[in-house]
Structure formats: C-alpha cells, structure tokens
C-alpha cells in the first residue's frame, strides 16, 4: 500500500498512515474469510486525477475496491444517514468518505468530488446509484458523466463479484463461510475518448466495459471453485 503524497495528494501523513493501516486490516480480513482474488492491479495509474467506476453489489464494495487499489487512496461518497451514527461518522470521515443525499440531486456533493479530482486524487463512484437488488449490473445514472465532463479525469473501470452472495442487499448480516469474492481492474480510459463519443454512447461504453470485466471475473471465480448464486447476466447488453 502506497503512503506517499501521490497516493492522496494534499492529505496529511497521519491520514495516509491511518488509511494504509485500515486497508491492510480489511485486505487481511477479505483474504482470510473470502479468499479475495484481484486481477489487473498493474492497470492502476500511480498519480493524477482518477475516477474509479465500479458496479455495486454490497456494503462491502468500498472496502473491497479500496483494498484492491494498493497504490491509491480512495475518496468516496456515502449516504448521509451514515454520518448520523455516533463514532461511525468519525471513522468513515477519517477514511475519506463524504456525505451524499440519496434519491435527490446533491450538487454540493458533486462539486466536492470534482474538487477532489482537481487535486489529483482518486474518487470511487458507483454509477448504478444503489446496491443491486438481484446481483446483476443495472444501467448507469448520468451523474457520473457530469463528474467526467467537469474534471476531465482518467476513468478506471473496475468490476467486483461474489459480494452479492456474501452480503446481499436484503441481508442484515454477511455470510462468513463458503463465499469467494474478487476484483477485476480494467485498463484506464482517457476522458477525451469518452467525451468525444457524447454522453449516451460514452455511458454505454462504460457499462459494456465493466460488464465485460464482471463476466470475466465471474468465470475466473467459478473456475476456481466459487459458487455464485447471483445470475451472471446484466441489464446491460454486451456487444
């Protein structure tokens, strides 16, 4: 795990050391309990504004993606209600989380993320807007395009799988036995490539890219002995 200023430009050394410690503990937990496997780690740029885009399966997702990107520290949004929980609010703020209102436009949160990107930081976004109800990836909302258009940040597509089975949306507690999870990190996409396509085609390309990574990941996990009860299909059509 990188703790230099390039990991999270402008953050204090104390913040970087704390993030490093927490990510190390989380990765150890995910390895021991879920046998986490990570592919494509070399695709993560070492510096510069980075918009990390992932499908959204579980409460585990920010932890899983953060643990997979060992050379960058993520900034991310969490629903505003979590910041009303005493103690937990301080924890997630210390790990670079920022509140966002769900179910309504939150321009202040969008501006904050753009500021993070302009500082050269990495920002994690789940464009589906909420956790999948069925294990499949669902169409992306347009807020991610606003972030891309305003920040001109490089896009890093990331797919996760197995976490829907480990901690589905309707479950009160995660399953801690017999589950396997994984992360598949794709090649960075320059902002100019997507912006030249226009909003609709650009979003569809992002959806297809992440869904292709996810299907490949599901194949890797199942070939390694994992049992995925979520259907390896998507609402997104892969050409």
C-alpha positions in Angstrom: 0.0 0.0 0.0 1.4 3.4 -1.0 1.6 6.0 1.7 3.4 8.8 -0.3 1.7 12.0 -1.2 1.0 10.6 -4.6 -1.5 8.2 -3.1 -3.8 11.0 -1.9 -2.3 14.4 -2.8 -2.6 17.0 -0.1 -3.7 14.6 2.7 -1.7 14.6 5.9 0.8 11.9 6.7 -1.4 10.8 9.6 -4.3 10.4 7.3 -2.3 8.3 4.8 -0.9 6.1 7.5 -4.3 5.5 9.0 -5.8 4.7 5.6 -2.9 2.3 5.0 -3.5 0.5 8.3 -7.2 0.2 7.8 -6.8 -1.1 4.2 -4.2 -3.6 5.3 -6.6 -4.9 8.0 -9.5 -5.1 5.5 -7.5 -6.9 2.9 -6.4 -9.4 5.5 -10.0 -10.0 6.5 -11.2 -10.3 2.9 -8.3 -12.8 2.2 -8.9 -15.0 5.3 -12.7 -15.0 5.1 -13.4 -14.7 1.4 -10.2 -15.7 -0.3 -10.3 -12.4 -2.2 -8.6 -12.5 -5.7 -7.6 -9.4 -7.5 -6.7 -9.1 -11.2 -5.4 -6.1 -13.1 -3.7 -4.3 -10.3 -1.0 -3.1 -12.6 -3.6 -1.1 -14.5 -4.0 1.5 -11.7 -2.2 4.8 -12.6 0.2 5.9 -9.8 -0.8 9.5 -10.0 -3.2 12.1 -11.5 -6.9 12.5 -11.1 -8.6 9.2 -11.3 -12.4 8.4 -11.5 -12.8 4.8 -10.4 -16.1 3.4 -11.7 -17.4 0.1 -10.3 -20.6 -2.0 -10.3 -22.3 -2.0 -6.9 -23.3 -5.3 -5.2 -22.9 -4.9 -1.4 -22.0 -2.8 1.6 -18.5 -4.4 1.2 -17.9 -2.7 -2.1 -15.9 0.4 -1.0 -13.8 -1.7 1.3 -13.2 -4.3 -1.4 -12.2 -1.8 -4.1 -10.1 0.3 -1.7 -8.2 -2.8 -0.6 -7.6 -3.8 -4.3 -6.1 -0.4 -5.3 -3.0 -0.6 -3.3 -1.2 2.4 -4.8 -4.0 4.9 -4.5 -6.2 6.1 -1.5 -9.9 6.5 -2.5 -12.2 9.3 -1.8 -15.9 8.3 -2.0 -19.4 9.2 -1.2 -21.6 7.5 1.5 -25.3 8.1 2.1 -25.8 11.0 4.5 -27.7 8.8 7.1 -24.4 7.0 8.0 -23.0 10.3 9.2 -25.6 10.4 11.9 -24.3 7.3 13.6 -22.0 8.3 16.6 -18.5 7.0 16.3 -19.0 5.5 12.8 -19.3 9.1 11.4 -15.8 9.8 12.6 -14.4 6.6 11.2 -15.7 6.9 7.7 -14.7 10.6 7.5 -11.2 9.6 8.6 -11.2 7.2 5.6 -12.0 9.9 3.1 -15.8 9.4 2.9 -18.1 12.4 2.2 -21.9 12.5 2.7 -24.4 12.5 -0.2 -28.2 12.6 -0.2 -29.8 9.6 -1.9 -32.8 9.9 -4.1 -32.4 13.5 -5.0 -29.8 15.7 -6.7 -26.9 16.8 -4.5 -25.0 19.4 -6.3 -22.8 20.2 -3.3 -21.6 16.6 -3.2 -20.9 16.6 -6.9 -18.8 19.8 -6.5 -16.9 18.3 -3.7 -16.0 15.2 -5.8 -14.9 17.5 -8.6 -12.6 19.4 -6.2 -11.1 16.1 -5.1 -10.3 15.1 -8.7 -8.8 18.5 -9.5 -6.4 18.0 -6.5 -5.2 14.9 -8.4 -6.9 12.4 -6.1 -8.7 9.1 -6.8 -12.5 9.1 -6.4 -14.7 6.0 -6.3 -18.2 6.2 -7.8 -20.9 3.6 -8.2 -22.9 4.9 -11.2 -25.8 2.5 -10.6 -26.7 4.7 -7.6 -27.5 1.9 -5.2 -26.7 -1.7 -4.5 -28.1 -4.2 -7.0 -31.3 -6.0 -5.8 -30.6 -9.1 -7.8 -26.8 -9.4 -8.4 -27.0 -8.1 -12.0 -25.5 -4.8 -13.0 -28.0 -2.1 -13.8 -27.8 1.0 -16.1 -25.7 3.9 -15.0 -27.1 7.2 -13.9 -26.0 10.4 -15.6 -24.3 12.0 -12.6 -21.0 10.2 -13.4 -21.0 11.9 -16.8 -21.1 15.3 -15.1 -18.1 14.3 -13.0 -16.2 13.2 -16.0 -17.1 16.3 -18.1 -16.2 18.7 -15.4 -13.0 17.1 -14.1 -11.6 15.5 -17.3 -10.2 12.8 -15.1 -9.0 9.4 -16.4 -11.5 6.7 -15.9 -10.6 3.4 -14.2 -13.2 0.7 -14.8 -13.5 -1.9 -12.0 -15.7 -5.0 -11.7 -16.5 -6.8 -8.5 -18.3 -10.1 -8.0 -19.1 -12.6 -5.2 -20.0 -9.9 -2.7 -23.7 -10.0 -3.7 -23.6 -13.6 -2.5 -21.6 -12.7 0.6 -23.7 -9.8 1.7 -26.8 -9.2 -0.5 -28.9 -6.1 -0.2 -31.7 -7.7 1.9 -29.4 -9.4 4.4 -28.9 -8.0 7.9 -25.6 -9.7 8.3 -22.9 -11.0 5.9 -22.2 -14.7 5.2 -18.8 -15.5 6.6 -18.4 -19.1 5.4 -18.2 -20.6 1.9 -18.1 -17.4 -0.1 -15.5 -16.1 -2.6 -15.1 -12.6 -3.8 -12.9 -10.9 -6.5 -12.0 -7.7 -8.2 -11.1 -7.2 -11.9 -9.5 -3.9 -12.8 -9.6 -2.8 -16.4 -7.3 -0.6 -18.4 -7.6 3.2 -17.8 -9.8 5.1 -20.3 -8.8 8.7 -21.1 -11.5 11.3 -20.5 -11.1 12.6 -24.1 -12.0 9.2 -25.5 -15.4 9.1 -23.8 -16.2 12.8 -24.2 -15.6 12.6 -27.9 -18.4 9.9 -28.0 -21.0 12.1 -26.4 -23.0 11.3 -23.2 -25.2 8.4 -24.3 -22.6 6.4 -26.2 -19.9 7.2 -23.6 -22.1 5.9 -20.8 -23.0 2.8 -22.8 -19.3 2.1 -23.4 -18.6 2.3 -19.7 -21.4 -0.1 -18.9 -20.3 -2.6 -21.5 -16.6 -2.3 -20.3 -17.5 -3.0 -16.7 -20.0 -5.7 -17.5 -17.4 -7.5 -19.7 -14.9 -7.3 -16.8 -17.6 -8.7 -14.5 -18.5 -11.6 -16.7 -14.8 -12.5 -17.0 -14.4 -12.2 -13.2 -17.4 -14.5 -12.6 -15.8 -17.1 -14.9 -12.5 -16.8 -13.1 -14.1 -17.2 -9.7 -16.3 -20.1 -10.7 -13.4 -21.9 -12.4 -11.5 -21.5 -9.1 -14.2 -23.4 -7.2 -16.5 -20.5 -6.2 -20.3 -20.9 -6.3 -22.1 -17.7 -7.4 -25.8 -17.8 -6.8 -26.3 -14.4 -8.5 -27.0 -14.8 -12.2 -24.0 -13.8 -14.3 -26.2 -11.7 -16.5 -26.8 -8.0 -16.8 -29.4 -5.5 -17.7 -26.7 -4.1 -20.0 -26.3 -5.7 -23.4 -22.7 -6.7 -24.2 -21.9 -6.3 -27.9 
